[in-house]
Amino acid sequence: MDIRQLKYFLAIAEEGQITSAARKLQMAQPPLSQQLKLLEEELGVKLVERGPRSIQLTDAGIILRNRAQQILELTDSTTREINDFAKGLKGSLSIGTVSSSGATLLHDRLGEFHKNYLGVTFEIHEGNTFMIIDLLNKGIVEIGIIRTPFNSSNLECLYLNSEPMIAVMTPDYDWNSSEAAISLGELQHMPLIIYRRFEQLIRETCLEHGFEPQIFCMNDDARTTLLWANAGLGIGIIPKSAFELANHGNLIYKEIRCEELHTRVAAVWIKDKYLSSLATKFIETFRAR
């Protein structure tokens, strides 16, 4: 058994079909089937049950899949650690970030880090909080910049200060131009534009305050919320620091006085997993701001 065979087997386990796994590995199907057969013969157990359209892992196959994931992760970490040692503070840093954290990341932390480590390049992966955590678990990114609430059970977390949500709107929707802040109840009959990530939080908080929110548009990006609000289609609800992310020339905002809707940006990484020197230095920069 070698690393190559484990990669082959893991691809089969993930795809559930040898044909799909071969396509993913960019190889022909017969050699892949032969490698699986050789692995079963070497171990003396059946690893998969072959069906007409898909395969199912046996109990032995599940054990091997779990171990293969650990072995390949350790191999990858070891390779990165050696390369990291050889290159010093150069190379590429992979970061996953949610759209609503973009302003926080760009305005201070990335600029400071870039100034100190000019030889470093970046790979930025964008998605919602759950997608970024998945990328961390798969080893595609080293650091995630996400926003509460999230499950932190297997994560190391470095939190920034808590910030309020704001209601963003064109002046036509401004029912009280003299007030810079509003209560949540004042949004009771308003058409709301929200980021799907916060749907549960906003809906449950509104219900706790005695009303069902009128959600006009639900989307997957804080920037979309800003753009729709800027077009005068409703009132957007976003974290305060996200206001600068997209065109907001027509918008005003009012802070929502509601502790339950406060959120925090956090830098996160997987517990007990090797971090490159670049990632460690970035976290130090993040902590120092």
RAHU-V98803 format. One record per backbone hydrogen bond with DSSP energy under -1.0 kcal/mol. NH is the residue of the N-H (numbers start at 1). CO is the residue of the C=O. If there is no record, write none. Layout:
NH:CO ; NH:CO
//
This chain:
6:2 ; 7:3 ; 8:4 ; 9:5 ; 10:6 ; 11:7 ; 12:8 ; 13:9 ; 14:10 ; 15:11 ; 16:12 ; 21:17 ; 22:18 ; 23:19 ; 24:20 ; 25:21 ; 27:22 ; 32:28 ; 33:29 ; 34:30 ; 35:31 ; 36:32 ; 37:33 ; 38:34 ; 39:35 ; 40:36 ; 41:37 ; 42:38 ; 43:39 ; 44:40 ; 45:40 ; 49:56 ; 51:54 ; 55:16 ; 56:49 ; 58:47 ; 62:58 ; 63:59 ; 64:60 ; 65:61 ; 66:62 ; 67:63 ; 68:64 ; 69:65 ; 70:66 ; 71:67 ; 72:68 ; 73:69 ; 74:70 ; 75:71 ; 76:72 ; 77:73 ; 78:74 ; 79:75 ; 80:76 ; 81:77 ; 82:78 ; 83:79 ; 84:80 ; 85:81 ; 86:82 ; 87:83 ; 88:84 ; 90:88 ; 91:119 ; 93:121 ; 95:123 ; 96:143 ; 97:125 ; 98:145 ; 101:98 ; 102:99 ; 105:101 ; 106:102 ; 107:103 ; 110:105 ; 112:108 ; 113:109 ; 114:110 ; 115:111 ; 116:112 ; 117:113 ; 120:117 ; 121:91 ; 123:93 ; 125:95 ; 127:97 ; 132:128 ; 133:129 ; 134:130 ; 135:131 ; 136:132 ; 137:133 ; 138:134 ; 139:136 ; 140:135 ; 141:135 ; 142:94 ; 143:94 ; 144:268 ; 145:96 ; 146:266 ; 148:264 ; 155:152 ; 156:269 ; 158:267 ; 160:265 ; 163:263 ; 166:238 ; 167:254 ; 168:236 ; 169:252 ; 173:170 ; 174:171 ; 175:173 ; 179:176 ; 182:255 ; 186:183 ; 187:184 ; 188:185 ; 190:187 ; 192:214 ; 193:235 ; 194:217 ; 196:219 ; 198:195 ; 199:196 ; 202:198 ; 203:199 ; 204:200 ; 205:201 ; 206:202 ; 207:203 ; 208:204 ; 209:205 ; 210:207 ; 211:206 ; 215:213 ; 216:192 ; 217:192 ; 219:194 ; 225:221 ; 226:222 ; 227:223 ; 228:224 ; 229:225 ; 230:226 ; 231:227 ; 232:229 ; 233:228 ; 235:191 ; 236:168 ; 237:193 ; 238:166 ; 240:164 ; 242:239 ; 243:240 ; 245:242 ; 251:248 ; 252:169 ; 254:167 ; 255:180 ; 256:165 ; 257:182 ; 258:256 ; 261:258 ; 262:259 ; 263:163 ; 266:146 ; 267:158 ; 268:144 ; 269:156 ; 271:154 ; 273:270 ; 280:276 ; 281:277 ; 282:278 ; 283:279 ; 284:280 ; 285:281 ; 286:282 ; 287:283 ; 288:284
//
